[in-house]
Every structure is written in structure tokens, then in C-alpha cells.
Amino acid sequence: MKRFSAFRLFGRFFPGYKRYYGIAVAATVCNIILMFLAPQIVRFTVDGVIGQDPAALPGVVQFLAGVSPVRALLASAGMIVLLIILAGMFSYISRIHIGKGTEGVIRSLRDTLFAHVQKLPFRWHTKTLTGDIIQRCTSDVEVLHSFLSTQLVDVIRTLALIITATVLMFSMNVPLALFAFGFIPIVVAYSAIFYGRIASKFHTADVAEGALMVRVQENLTGVRVVKAFGREQFELEKFHEKNNAFAKAWIDMGYLLGIYWGLGDIVTGLQTMGVVVIGTYLTVTGQMTLGALIAFISYSQILTWPVRNLGRTLSEMSQSSVSATRLQEILDAEPEEEPADAKRPDMAKDICFDHVRFSYQDTEVLHDLNFTIPQGSVFGILGGTGSGKSTITYLLTRLYDLEPGCGTITIGGVDIADIDRRYLRQQVGLVLQEPFLFSKTIAENIAIAKGNADLREIRRVTKVADVDENIMGFAKGYDTIVGERGVTLSGGQKQRVAIARTLLIDAPILIFDDSLSAVDMETDAKIQKALRDNTGGATVILISHRVSTLMHADQILVLDDGRQAELGNHKTLIEQGGIYSRVYKLQSETEEGGQANGTL
């Protein structure tokens, strides 16, 4: 029921395009009627010209041909040609409108899927594999495209063929028609049996394809790590494992389809042989004319493939139902929604964390945080790996929301849960440790933050981020194309370009989440000074494992396993002799010894 209910998603997109399918169905019916008229003309021609029975000829043929057999034959041939031309025209009209309707529906589906994914919460993205999302939005959409462009109209065409053939074949000979149609329930029955089994096999194959896509996506995304650690063979073996599982799923389906089509050949072969044998007997005994037998065999042949195709269509519909279900699962995911009265307050205010607790799944990562970040101040956060530093930024930008009873985060006294998410994120400039750059020019990557930014504005912020000189050193300067995921630039250059991009929006709140980790100490200090001199009255939150990056902050929060261990300025924390003081001494000794910077 879940699979069939998933087809409700078609009803969401059909209204704007149903006229195309209506025209296609009408043209298909006209095509079938014309196609079935041709054997009747052959029947009358054989009985009336070869059988010398002028009464058997249609009145219009007799009128056109008179009593001459040759003229009657030519008139019949002319009518058949006319019917073929008209049938071809209706087939053309049907295909054109099916194409228009299908492409319109699929285009709307793709647009809706992409737009919906944009609205889904960050938590959903962390639980869903990127490769699986891509596979659903490509392969599964293509399966539905095939269903709409071919299978849907084929079902209607087959039903129209059966109805028309029933009327004509029973009008010619009831016993022979009963025999011929006796095979249809058999085909439909075993098709229905295979329908469910093929659906299960296709679901397995679809999941296997998703796993294969995930493996490819992860390999390409992490190509630097793969190359750096010489993991090519390991990745190749993992790919082979997923690829073999995918191939096996389709081989298993191939066996099932082989049995299905083999049985179909046997059933339809028996039906054709039976019609010929019984029809010949009826003709020889005078119970049926030769023309009627020829027409009957023609109808039987016309009907054989569509009936078999109905079974194939039913089996392929099982694939479509699986794909529709997988797409519906994305569309059913709850998007981020804002109440109509969502607030858009002045964000240049104090930020207050009041008894904030937060958990991932069942693991609590933040424990009762209480601190205030005064507007316009520089606030530092220091903590070990997994201590909850980045989680604070996720909460402040509402990538995650606090559960009821887990404290509040306010800006200027307004609970951020009441602030419009989009507005909030526009007012908070966030630079991550691993910034993402698009495959565009450096100028375009920076200007993304502000669409109408000119080169003068761009260079202003790149100078603050201390990357202008590096960019101008490239042969094409700001027109240099950044490779996929920023591979053209070094880690430090990418971070500084991301800092410049964030500074361009002049946000009242700026968060730097370990975004200077890839630059040297001298450049770090240089950027810090430039930020203090150029961020105006913005509230700056610095997250870093380097004490040297945080030591000039107005306040420094020290986290220990998600708990608020210390809070104060550099001097106060040094005097306390706690975690901050120990880390400072350790890093100072390391720097003096000429070793690599220590990490927390």
C-alpha cells in the first residue's frame, strides 16, 4: 500500500499538464480504431474480390469501384493507405503530447525536489547520504520519466486494444474469440504474480545503486586523502564490493525476468497456434470465411504483443512505484518552517546563552552553558576535539534548534527560536574550518555573498583577509578559476578567501570556526589585527585551538567535554592556572622549541 500510495505524488504535478495526456489518449484511441479498420477492409476484399462475393464489399468500395474486381482491389488498397496515413498522424499527435506532458511533469518534479531539499533542516542532511540523495533525484526520477512517457499510455492503449478487439472478434466468430481471449486472464494472472516479486528485486537493485553512488561520491570528494595515504587499492576494492552487489541485484532480476518472458512466449505461442488451427478448421467447414480468418489472425497478432506488454508494463510499474516511494520519502521530510509572526529584530545586540543543553541522538554534548557575549566584543572559544565548540555555532545559526526545556539563546532579549531563520543566517557571517568554494573564478566565489559587489569592494575585504597579494600573484588574478572544491588554492588561501566572502556582507555577528587553522602564526596575527580594525561594531566570535588566536579577545570561554570550565580574559585565565593556562604554556614551549604548533 505504501508503494501504491506513493503515486499520489503524480497528482501533485498532473493538473497543469493533464490536457496533454488527454489529447494523447484521444489520439491513441483514434489510432487504434483506424488500425483495426484495415483488417476489416482486407477481410471484405478477400471475400468480395477473391471470393467473388460483391455483397461482401463495403458499400463505399462498391460505389467507388463499381463491379470491376480490379477497381475494387485498387479502391480497397487506397482506403488502407488512407487509414495508415491517418493512423500515423494520430500516432504523431499522441507522441508529441505525451512528450510535452511528461517533460512538464518531470521538470516540475525536479524543481520541487531540489527546492524541497534546500528547505530541509541540517539535521536531515547529516543523517542522509549525499550519494543516495543524488541517486534518488537522478535515477529514480528517470524511472518515473520512463513510466510517464511510455508505460502509462501503453496501459491505456492496451486496454483500448482489448476492448476494440473484443467487439470485432466476437462479431466475427464467438467460439474462436472465446478461445483467443481465454489466454488473456492467464497472462494477467502470472504478470500479477511476478509484479510483486520484481518490485522487491528492483528495490534491492535501487538500494544497491544508491550505495554505489555513495562510494563514488565519497571517493571523489576525499580524493586528496585517498592520494595522500595511498588508499587507491583499498578504495578500488570497496568499489568492486558495491559494484558486485549492484550487478548481482540486476542479475537476480534478470533471472526473474527471463522466467517471466519465457512463460510469455509459451502462452502467446500456444494462443497463436490455437487460433490458426481452430480458425482453419472453421473455415474449411464453412463456419467462417477466409477473409474473416485472415482478419481474425491479424487481430490476434495485433493483440498478442500489447497483452504481453501489459504484463511487462505492470512489472515496470513496480519499479516506478519503488522510485516514487523513494522520492516521496524526500518530499515527506519535514522542511524548516517559520511561523507567520517570525521576528526580524536588530541583531546588533548582546548574545546570551541561558542554561543551554544540547544532545545529538541520546548523547549530551553541551551541559548547562551560561554566558553573555556583549555586542561589539570579541569572544573566544577554546576546547578540545568534540568539546562542543562547533555545536555552539550550529545552535546560534539555528542549524539545530534547542529542545523544549533545554535553555534559551537570545539576541537582544529575543529568543532566536522566534527569529526568522533566513533573516538570522543573513545577519550571522560564518566561516568554517573547511570552507566550500565553487568551481568559479575567485571574484565570483567572493561575490556570492553580495551579488552586486564590484572588484573594488572585493579587494577591500581580501586585503583584510590578507589574501589580495596571493590572488594578484596568479596569472589571471581575480579571474583565476578555482578548481572543484577549491583545489587550485592552498588550505590557507581557501580559508582566507572564505573569510573575505563573509566580510563582504557586513554582518553584525561574525563567527570564525577555527577558520585560521591553515595559516601560519604571523599571518594569523596579521588577519586578527585587520579584523579588529575593519569589523566596525560587529560582534566577533573566534573558535580556535590556538591560544595565540584568542588571547586578545575580550572574553574567552573554555570548554571541557561540553562543560563550561572557565570564562574570562587572557590575563584572568592565566592567573587561574586552569586548562587555559596549561594549554598556553604548552603551546608557548612548543613554539619556542621551533616545533609544529600544538593542537588541543
C-alpha positions, 0 to 999 in steps of 0.5 A, a space after each residue: 500500500 505504501 508503494 501504491 500510495 506513493 503515486 499520489 505524488 503524480 497528482 501533485 504535478 498532473 493538473 497543469 499538464 493533464 490536457 496533454 495526456 488527454 489529447 494523447 489518449 484521444 489520439 491513441 484511441 483514434 489510432 487504434 480504431 483506424 488500425 483495426 479498420 484495415 483488417 476489416 477492409 482486407 477481410 471484405 476484399 478477400 471475400 468480395 474480390 477473391 471470393 467473388 462475393 460483391 455483397 461482401 464489399 463495403 458499400 463505399 468500395 462498391 460505389 467507388 469501384 463499381 463491379 470491376 474486381 480490379 477497381 475494387 482491389 485498387 479502391 480497397 488498397 487506397 482506403 488502407 493507405 488512407 487509414 495508415 496515413 491517418 493512423 500515423 498522424 494520430 500516432 504523431 499527435 499522441 507522441 508529441 503530447 505525451 512528450 510535452 506532458 511528461 517533460 512538464 511533469 518531470 521538470 516540475 518534479 525536479 524543481 520541487 525536489 531540489 527546492 524541497 531539499 534546500 528547505 530541509 533542516 541540517 539535521 536531515 542532511 547529516 543523517 542522509 547520504 549525499 550519494 543516495 540523495 543524488 541517486 534518488 533525484 537522478 535515477 529514480 526520477 528517470 524511472 518515473 520519466 520512463 513510466 510517464 512517457 511510455 508505460 502509462 499510455 501503453 496501459 491505456 492503449 492496451 486496454 483500448 486494444 482489448 476492448 476494440 478487439 473484443 467487439 470485432 472478434 466476437 462479431 466475427 466468430 464467438 467460439 474462436 474469440 472465446 478461445 483467443 481471449 481465454 489466454 488473456 486472464 492467464 497472462 494477467 494472472 502470472 504478470 500479477 504474480 511476478 509484479 510483486 516479486 520484481 518490485 522487491 528485486 528492483 528495490 534491492 537493485 535501487 538500494 544497491 545503486 544508491 550505495 554505489 553512488 555513495 562510494 563514488 561520491 565519497 571517493 571523489 570528494 576525499 580524493 586528496 586523502 585517498 592520494 595522500 595515504 595511498 588508499 587507491 587499492 583499498 578504495 578500488 576494492 570497496 568499489 568492486 564490493 558495491 559494484 558486485 552487489 549492484 550487478 548481482 541485484 540486476 542479475 537476480 532480476 534478470 533471472 526473474 525476468 527471463 522466467 517471466 518472458 519465457 512463460 510469455 512466449 509459451 502462452 502467446 505461442 500456444 494462443 497463436 497456434 490455437 487460433 490458426 488451427 481452430 480458425 482453419 478448421 472453421 473455415 474449411 467447414 464453412 463456419 467462417 470465411 477466409 477473409 474473416 480468418 485472415 482478419 481474425 489472425 491479424 487481430 490476434 497478432 495485433 493483440 498478442 504483443 500489447 497483452 504481453 506488454 501489459 504484463 511487462 508494463 505492470 512489472 515496470 510499474 513496480 519499479 516506478 512505484 519503488 522510485 516514487 516511494 523513494 522520492 516521496 520519502 524526500 518530499 515527506 521530510 519535514 522542511 524548516 518552517 517559520 511561523 507567520 509572526 517570525 521576528 526580524 529584530 536588530 541583531 546588533 545586540 548582546 548574545 546570551 546563552 541561558 542554561 543551554 543543553 544540547 544532545 545529538 541522538 541520546 548523547 549530551 554534548 553541551 551541559 548547562 552553558 551560561 554566558 553573555 557575549 556583549 555586542 561589539 566584543 570579541 569572544 573566544 572559544 577554546 576546547 578540545 576535539 568534540 568539546 562542543 565548540 562547533 555545536 555552539 555555532 550550529 545552535 546560534 545559526 539555528 542549524 539545530 534548534 534547542 529542545 523544549 526545556 533545554 535553555 534559551 539563546 537570545 539576541 537582544 532579549 529575543 529568543 532566536 527560536 522566534 527569529 526568522 531563520 533566513 533573516 538570522 543566517 543573513 545577519 550571522 557571517 560564518 566561516 568554517 574550518 573547511 570552507 566550500 568554494 565553487 568551481 568559479 573564478 575567485 571574484 565570483 566565489 567572493 561575490 556570492 555573498 553580495 551579488 552586486 559587489 564590484 572588484 573594488 569592494 572585493 579587494 577591500 575585504 581580501 586585503 583584510 583577509 590578507 589574501 589580495 597579494 596571493 590572488 594578484 600573484 596568479 596569472 589571471 588574478 581575480 579571474 583565476 578559476 578555482 578548481 572543484 572544491 577549491 583545489 587550485 588554492 592552498 588550505 590557507 588561501 581557501 580559508 582566507 578567501 572564505 573569510 573575505 566572502 563573509 566580510 563582504 556582507 557586513 554582518 553584525 555577528 561574525 563567527 570564525 570556526 577555527 577558520 585560521 587553522 591553515 595559516 601560519 602564526 604571523 599571518 594569523 596575527 596579521 588577519 586578527 589585527 585587520 579584523 579588529 580594525 575593519 569589523 566596525 561594531 560587529 560582534 566577533 566570535 573566534 573558535 580556535 585551538 590556538 591560544 595565540 588566536 584568542 588571547 586578545 579577545 575580550 572574553 574567552 570561554 573554555 570548554 571541557 567535554 561540553 562543560 563550561 570550565 572557565 570564562 574570562 580574559 587572557 590575563 584572568 585565565 592565566 592567573 587561574 592556572 586552569 586548562 587555559 593556562 596549561 594549554 598556553 604554556 604548552 603551546 608557548 614551549 612548543 613554539 619556542 622549541 621551533 616545533 609544529 604548533 600544538 593542537 588541543 
